Amino acid sequence: MILTCIVVFVTLVFIPYSNIGFPENGYSEFVINNVNIVDLKNDTILKNQHILVEGKRIKEISSEPIRRNNNNQLSINGTGKYLIPALWDMHVHLTKRSSNSAYAQFVTNGVMHVRDMRGSYNDRDHFASTPIRIRKWNQKVTDMELLGPIVHSIPSFAIEGPNPMFDNSPEYFNCANSEQAKMLVNYFKEQGVTLIKTYNNIPREAFFTLMGEAKKAGIEVAGHKPVRVSTIEAANAGMKSMEHARFLIWESFKGSQKLRNSDNPKEKDNTELRRLMLDNHDTLLLKENLEALKNNNTYYCPTHLTRKADAYADDERFRTRYDEINPIFRFLSFEDLDVTLQEDTTDLGREVYHDFYSKGLEITKTASEYGVKVLAGSDVPELPGTSLIDELQELSATGLSNYEVLRTATLNPSEYYDLDTIYGTIEAGKSADLLLLSQNPIQDISNLKGIYGIISNGTYLNKEEIENLKQKIHSRNNGLLMSAKLFCDMLMYMTI
């Protein structure tokens, strides 16, 4: 019996998946008639417009009906509907299995562009991407063999500083000093990495060398701000973006410099320290940090859902968001929540997590008011696509206007990559990656959930096709085949 189970398991692990591709509809042109365009440059709604899409580009926008003699043209009734650019999720974590279902899940929720934020440590790290995999997937998406987003970064593994994880790796993976930092950047350049992901414990000397070498190599650096380096120093050194709102709480209290200069600052992270940070928050320090971000054009990706998960780790209603996902991913998600709970089981611990989460929302509103460019990033790999909508609802809750909220997932990301002449707004000549919504997202950002139609890669998906794809994705995600593969991936990850 045991042998039979092993044989079945191994067989399931090696059975390949077919791609979920673009539906074939045979149309070379689309006209969306009488639609309301959400103008994200001018914060207005352009009512009753007509849009001609030819191939993968917007050919024409007119207040008058567009008439063309083309038998392969699809006419879409946009009356009462709202059109926005495709969404970007600027903090995702792709895995070895992402192309099997998560890719299509992104698109069916309106996400057609992503920034991947961690590469694999080695061949056994199946819960992260590899340069070869990303290039292959991007090509398949471009060739319309795979329904999914374009990935706009090829990330390194997370640079943590000295760590036992690297005991069986080249010593320079530890990035413990300047020499190792130089070797590491050279290694990433050879691998074709375009984004170096920083983490918490990089030594100061190694960090500044890393920044200098990355600049020479033309590689962007983004991620966690190292705890021994100030926000101002990191921004001045050229970090492209800093992730997670909590770093600005850490950096904007009266004891921040003393904490940075202490031995192992991250090890001091507990309820008492977080309460101290909140009670001694210094608005002048925050202003200085935000000015440094603005002046250096350093983007800020707050990922509020990560702190919301901390705050609501004990809330069973919050955990229901994972009800429909694969049991392996649900197990891993609950394990993360349980670790947070066990850190401090007291009422004070829960209260401080809630206050920390709320302070992050407040800081994001202030950052936007100071002119810091905000990026929407979900950092919830178990819920591709839907988690970005949740993050946009968090950003709306900060008090940002919904025009500003939408820019964090459209125009701001395209500017981040210097691609705003192609993406980010609806204009003639730009990419026709578009979402047709049943209701106005400016009135309520949750209306992003009501997708009526999608234009992606020159293909139109209507509401029925979107729902059919979602059902197919759900069945695949929760099937025995996916569970076997994910269980194998989890076992492999434990050997890193």
C-alpha positions, 0 to 999 in steps of 0.5 A: 500500500505504501509503495503504491502511494509512493508510485502514485505520488511520484507519477503525479509530480512528473505529469506535466501541465498544459499551459492556459493560453489565450482564447482564439476569437479571430478578431484583428480589431476591436471597437469599444463604443460609448465607454467612459474612460478614466483619465488618470493624468487629469483626474477626470472621466471622459464620457461616451468615448469610442476607442479603436484597438488595432492589434495590441495598440490603441489606434484611435480615441474619438467622441464620435463613432468610429466606422471601419470596413473590417469584417474581422472587427469586434464591436463592444458595447461600452454603454455605462461601462468604465475603461481603465489601463491594465493593473500592475502588481509591483510586489509579487513572488513567482514560484516554479508553478506560477505559469500553471495557474497563477499566471492566468489568475493574474490576468482574469483579475486585471493584472497584466504586469508584475514586478517579481521580488525574489529569485531562487537561492538554488535549484531546490528553491521552487518557491521562487523564480529563476532568470531562465524561467521568467524569460521563457514565460515572458516569451510565451506570453508575448507569443500568446502561448501562455495567458499571463502577465509580463514580468518586468524584472529578473530578481536576485535571491534576497541579500540577507547578509551573513546567514547559515542558509549560505553554508553550502553556497559560495561564501560571497553569497553572504555579502558580509563585506565589500569584496563579497558585495563586488563578487555578488554583483558580478555573479548577478550580472552574469546571471542576467539579473535586473533587480537586486533584492535587499533584505534586513541584515546587510552590513553597512560597508557591504551595502554601500559597495553593493549599491555602487557596483549595481549602479555600474552594472546597470542593475536596479536595487530594491527591497527592504531597507537594511536596518543598519542604514538610514532611509536617507542614506539608502535613498541617496545611495540609489535604491529604486524602491523601498518595500513595506510601510514599517520601515518608515515607522522604524525610521521616524521615532526618536530612538531610530539612530540609536537602534540602527547603531546597536548590535543586531537591530532586527533581533530587538523587534518585539511588542515593547519596541514597536510600542516605543516606536509608535509612542515616540513617532516624530513627524519631523523625522518622517518629513526628512525621510519622505523628502529624501525619498522624493528628492531621489525619486525613490519609490515607496511600496507599502504592502499594507496587506502584510501588516494587516495579516499581522494585525488580524492573524487571530481573526477567523474571518480574515483567514477565510480569504484562504478558503478557496486556495490549494491546501498546501498554500493554505497550510503555509499561509496559516503557518505564517499567521500562527508564527506571528500569533505565537510571538506575543499572545497577550492582548497588548501584543495584538493591540500593538500590531493593530496600531502598527498597521494603522500607523502604516496607512497614515504614513502612506497618506502623508508620503503621497502628500509630500510627493513620494511616488507610491507603488501598489504591491500585494506581497501575497503570493497565495492570492494572485490578482485578487490580493492586488485589489485588496491592496488597492482597497487598503490604499483607498482606506488611507484617504488617497483619492481613487485616482491616486490609488489607481495611479499606484497600479498603472501610471506610477509603475510604468514611470518606474520602468520608464515605460509610460509612453507605452503603458499606464494611461489610455491614449492613442498609440499606447498599449491596449492592455485594458480593463472594462468595468461594470461600475465606476472605480472612482466612486468605489475602488472595490468596483475593480472586482466587477470586470466586464471585459479584458483586452490583453495582448490583442485578445478580448475576453468577455465576462463569460470567458473570464468566469470560465477561466476562473473556474478552470483555474480553481479546479486546477489549483485545488486538484490532486496534481497541483497538491502533489507538485506543491508538496514536493516543492515544499520538501525540496525547499526544506533542503535549502 
